[in-house]
Amino acid sequence: MTNPQHPITLSLRGRLAFALNRLGEKLWAKPLLLCLVSLLGVWLAYLADRLAPGLLLPDISADTLETLLRIISSSMLVIAVFAAGSMLSAYASAGSTATPRALAVVVADDVSQYALSTFIGAFIFGIVALIAQMNGLYGRTGRFALFLLTLVVLAVVLLSFVTWVDRIARLGRVTNTIGRVEAVADLALQERARQPTLGGRLLGPSPAVAPGAEAAQPVLASGVGYLQRIDLGALQLLAQAAEAEIQVLCLPGAFITPARALAQVEAQDSLPAEQLERIAQTFLIGDRRTFDDDPRFGLVVLSEIASRALSPAVNDPGTAIHVIGSVVRLLTDWAQTSLEESRAPASATRFGRLWLPELALEDLLEDGFAATARDGAASLEVGLRLQKGLHQLSLLPLPALRQAAMRQAELALEHGELALRLERERERLRRAAAWVLPPSG
């Protein structure tokens, strides 16, 4: 039996999960699947007629069945077109009121995709079943089975429509978009909190060459883009084959150019160029960032939503305050999970030949708060809520988090000092920041 912790198994699982997540962001994937299911239903009715032709079942007339199928085939196409138009309007609204970077999360909404898939699948079912019925492919058993399937399809369509109407009314709203971005960001942050180094060994801030090894060989990228994923299972196998140690220098989300080293390899003998190229191929580079393995991207998208809400054209500080609450909640949950993992017994390292850095707390807080502090500096409400949120984070028993929160509080206070017009408002902001900053003098 294959070991579930074997690098090959982990590599295949990671690739499959990444591919399925990208497929879920495509609007055609679920409709295509439901179309195949509808064709399977028509074939099962035909198969029932051939396997049990003599069953004593109610005789459903051909006219009744054809009428039902015509209703489905004529109405479902109209509903599917209407649903697609409504979804596109909601997507456009989400991209304009929130941020275009959140569009992938909105498009991946399961309820909306399932509803559209149901309508298209029901249309295909009606067309194919009607053609088969009009050509005399079904006997008594087949017509009864097809009638039952038609009733099931109608029930599923009605349930999907009712659920979809409730979802589409909220799909393009900025609060719904914030909630969906927060959900995917929380998944990525929790996964990183449980595996700070993604299953490898901790790489220090100043990686050194192992004694007795050749000078570290850099692994360079062949293109320009964002690092989306590292196939650590395949990278571990390559390290084992070369009897080398690989220090990963870039985490998912980093912007990559051919001049930036993805990793460096330490081995007794220098590796040939072909082997270094295979190592580079385990780093997946694309033209945009993804949420899966990039916890910082969720915080960046939330920060962009807050910045757009604070722009003069929108002037919606309430949305920025909402985003601050989401970021504080995400970082609090991440910190609590990190503390629990640090107290738990150390588990075996899955990738013993790989060395990876941890996320920097300073970067997390900068992604979540820096833009909001700058763009919301002229709003006292935003400044006060930001200082309160940083105060809550500074109370968590993580010294590094407290230091990072203090630096963000100091930066936000400097922005507020310059942007607020009234001395009374500046004084209120100073009092709020005093809960986070150490006493001066």
N, C-alpha and C positions, 0 to 999 in steps of 0.2 A: 504494500500500500504506500502511496506517495505521502511523504511527510508534509503536513499542511504548512510548516514553516520553511520548506525548501525554497531556495531562491527562484527556481523555475516556477513553482506554484504561485509565489508572491508576485512574480513578474506578470504571469498570465492574469491573475486576479486584478492587478493594478491596471493593466491595459484594457481589460474588459470593462471595468468600472468607469474608466476615463472615456472609453468609446461610447458606452451607454449614456453617460451624462451628456456628451456632445450630441448624441442622437436625440435625446430628450429635448434639446433646444431647437430641433428642426420641426417645423410645423407639419411636414408631410409624413412623419414616421408613424404616429398613431393612426391617422386615417388609412394608411396603407395596410397596417396590421388588421384593422377592423374590416377592411374590404376583403382580405383573405379569409377572415372568420366568417363573413357573410357568405362567401362562395362555398366554404366548408359546410355551412348549414344547408344550403341548397343541395349539395351533394349527399348529405346525410339523409335528407328526405327521399332522394332517389334510391339510396342504398336500402332504406327501410322498406321501400316498395318491392325491391328485388329479393330481400331476405325473408320477408313475411307477407306475401301477397294475399293470403287467404284469411287474415284476421277479421273477426267480426267487430268492426269499428263503425262509428257513424259515417254515413256517406256524405261527404262535403261536396256539394255540386261545383262543377267547374266554373260556372258563372259567379258564384259567391266568392270563390278564391281569386278569380281574375279581377273582380271588382276591388277587393281588398288590396291586391298587389298593385293595381293601377293607382289607387289612392296613395299608397306609400311611395311609389316611384315618381308620381307627379308632385307631391307635396314636399318630399324630403330634399329634393334638389333646390327648391326655393328656400327652404329653411336653412340648408347648408350655405347657400350664397349669402343669405341674411346674416348668419352666424359669422361667416368669414369677414364680412364687412364690418360687423360690430367689433370683432376682435381686433381687426386692423386699426379701427378708430381708437380702441382702448390702448393699443400698443403705441400709436402715435402720441396719444395724450400722456402716457407714462414717460415716453422719451423726451417730451417737451416740458412737462411740469417737474420731472425728477431729474434724470440724467440719462443720456443714451447708453451709458455703461450698464444701467440696470435693465436694459431691454431683454437681455438673454434670460434673466430670472423671470421676467413677466411672461415671455413667450413660453417658457417651460411650465406654465401653470397647468397642473394635471387636470383640473376640472374642465377648463375651457377646451383643452386639447381632446379630452375624452368626449365632450359634448359634440364638437365638430366631427370627430371620428365616428361617433354614433350616427349622426345625420347622414354622412357620406356612405357609411357602411350599410345603413338601412336603404338608401337609394340604390346601391349596387345589388343588394339582396332582392329588392322589388323588381328591378329590371331583369336580372338573370332568372329569377323564379317565374316571372311572367312569361318570358320567352320559352322556358322549359315547359310550362303548363300549356301554353297555346300550341306547342308542337306535340302534345300528347305523351310526354315522358312519364307522367305520373298516373298510377292506378288509384284504387280506393285507399290503400294504406298510405301511399305516397302523398295523396291529397290531404289526408287527415294529419299526417306528420308535418306537412308544409303549412297547414292551417294553424297548428299549435305553434310552430316556429314564428309565423306571422304575428300571432297574438303576443308572443314573448318579445318580438322586435318592437311592436307598438308600445308595450309596457316600458321597455327600456328607453325608448325615445321620449316618452312622456316624462319619465323620471329624470332623464338627462336634461330635458328642456327646462323643467322647473328648477333644478339645481344650477343650471347654467345661467338662467336669468338673474338669480341672486348673485352669482359670482361676477357676471359681466357688469353689473351695476357698480361694483367696487374695484374692478380690475385695473382701471386706469387712474384711480385715485392715488394721490401721493402718499397717503398714510398706508394704503395697501402695499405700495411699492417698497416703502421703508420696512414694513413688516416682513416682506419676502426676502429683501436683501439681508435683513438682520438674521433671518432663519438660516440662510445659506452661509453667512459669515460665521454664525455660531457653530455650525457643523465643522467648518474648517478650523476654527480656533480650538474647539474641544479636541479634535483629532490631533492638532499640534501640541496641545497641552498634555495629552496622554503620551505622545511621542515627540519630545522636544527636538530630537535629532533624527526623526523619521526612521528610527530603528538602527541607526549607526552609532558610532562612537563620537563623543563630543570633541569638536575641533576648537582649539583655543583661538584667541584673537591673533596670535603670532605663530602660525604653524611652522614647525621646524622639520628639517630633514632627519629621518631616522639614522642612527649610527650605522655605519657600514654600507649605506645605500648610496647609489649614484645621486647626483643632483636631481632634484625633482623636475620631471618633464611636464610642461604645461599642456593642457588639452584645450585647444582653441575651437571656437564655433566656426561654421562655414557660412553663416548668414547673419542677418540682422533681424531682431524681433524680441519678443518676451519669452522668457523661459516658462513654459506651462507645466511641465512635469519631468521628473527624473525617474527613469526605470531602474530603481535601486536593486531589484532582483537580478536583472541582466548585468548591471554594473558589478554586483558582488561576484557573479560567475566569471566575468572578465578579469576581475582582480585575483580570484583564485587561480584561474588558468595561467596568469602571468606571474603568480606568486608576488604580488605587489600590494602596496597600500595606496588607496586613492583618497585624496583630500578634496572634497567638494567645496568649491569656493563661492558658488552662486546658488541661491535658493529660488524656487519658483516665484515668479513675479519680477525678477531682475531683468533689466533691459540689456540685451546681449549684442555685442558686435564682434567681428573677427579679431579685434585687438584685445578683447577681454577673455581671460582664461576661465573656462568653466570649472576646471579641476586641475590638480597636479598629481602626478603619479610618482611614487617612490618604489623603486625596484633595485635588485642587485645589478641587473644589466639594463641598459637602455632599451625601451620598447621600439619596435619598428613603426613607421608611419601608419601602416595599415591597421595595426592594433590600436594606436591612438585614435584613429578615425572611428573604429568600432566603439570605442569608449565615448567619443563625442556623439555618436548616434543614439546613445541612451538618454541624452538630454533633448527633450522635445521642445522646439522653438516655433512659436506661431506669431501671428501679427497682432494678437490681442491677449490680454490677461484673462485668466479663468478663475473661478471661485474655488475649484476643487482642492488644489494643493497650495493655494496662495491666500493665507488668512488675512494678510494686509490689504488685499484687494477689496474685500467687503467693507473694511473701514474707510478706504479711499472713496468708494462709491457713496457711502453714507455721508462722508464729508462733502462730496460734490453736490449732493441733494441739499445739504444745509447751505452751501455757498450760493446755489441758484436761488434758494428761497430768500436769501439775504440781499440779492441783487436789487438795484433800484426799480427794475421793471416789475419784479414780483413783490418785494417788500412784505415778506411773510415770516416774521421772527418766530411765530409759533411753531412752524415746521422745523426751524433750526433748533428750537428747544426740544422738540420731539426727538430729533436726531441725537442731540447730546445725551438724552436719556437712554437711547438705544446703545450708543457707544459705551456709556458707563456700565450698562447691564452686560454687554458682551465682555468687556474687560474684567468685570467682577467675576463672572462665571469662569472665564479663562483662568484668572488668578486662583480661584477656589479649587478648580480641577488640578492646577499645577501644584498647589500645596498638598492636595490629597495624594498625587502621584509621588511627590518627594518624600512623603512619610511612608509610602507602601514599600514592601521589600523589593529590592532591585531585581528586575527580570533579565533573562538572558538576552544579549545583544543579537539581533537577527542578522545584521550585516557587519560582521566582525572586521572586515578589511576596509570598511568605508568610514570616513571621518567627515562629519557635517557640523556646521555652526548652528547655534540656537537663534531664535528670533530675538532681536534687540528690543527691550521694553521702550527705549527712547523712540524707536521707529514706530512702534504700535501707537503710542500716544500722539506722536506727531501726525501720523496718518489720520487719526480720529479727531484731533482737536485743533491743529495748527491753522488750517484754512478757516474754520469757524471763528477762531479767535481773531483772525485778521479781518475777515469780511463782516463780522458782527461786532466789531469794536465800538461802533457808534450807537449800538443798542444796549442800554443798561440791562434790560431784561435778559438778553442773551449772555452778557458778561457775568451777571450774577449767577445764572444757572450753570454756566461753565465753571466758575470757581467752586460752586457747591458740588458739582460732579467730580472735579479734581480732588476736593476735600474728602469725599467718600472713598475715592481710590487710594488716597494717601493713608487712610486708616487701615487698609488691608495689611496683614503681616508679611509684606514683601519689601525689604529695604530698597531694592532696585526700583520697584514700582513707586515707592514714595519719592525717591529722588527724581524720577522722570516726571511725576505729577507736579513736583515743586518747580521744575524748569518750565513746564507748560503753563503753570499758574503765573509765574513771573513774566513769561512772554505775553500772556493774555493781558496782564495788568499794564504792561508797557503799551500795548496797542490801545487799551482803554484810556490811559492817561493822555494819549495824543488825540484820540477821536472824540471823547466826550467833551461837551462844551461847558457844562456847569461844574463848578467846584464841588457842589453838594453831591452830584452824581459820582464824581471821581472819588470822593471820600467814602461813599457807600461801597464802591468797588474795592477800595483799599481794605476796608474792614472785612469784606468777604474773602479777599485774597490772604488776609492775615491768618485765617484758619489753616491755610496750606503752607505759607511761607514761614521760615523761621524768623523770630524777632530780630530786627535790625539793631546793630550796635551791640 
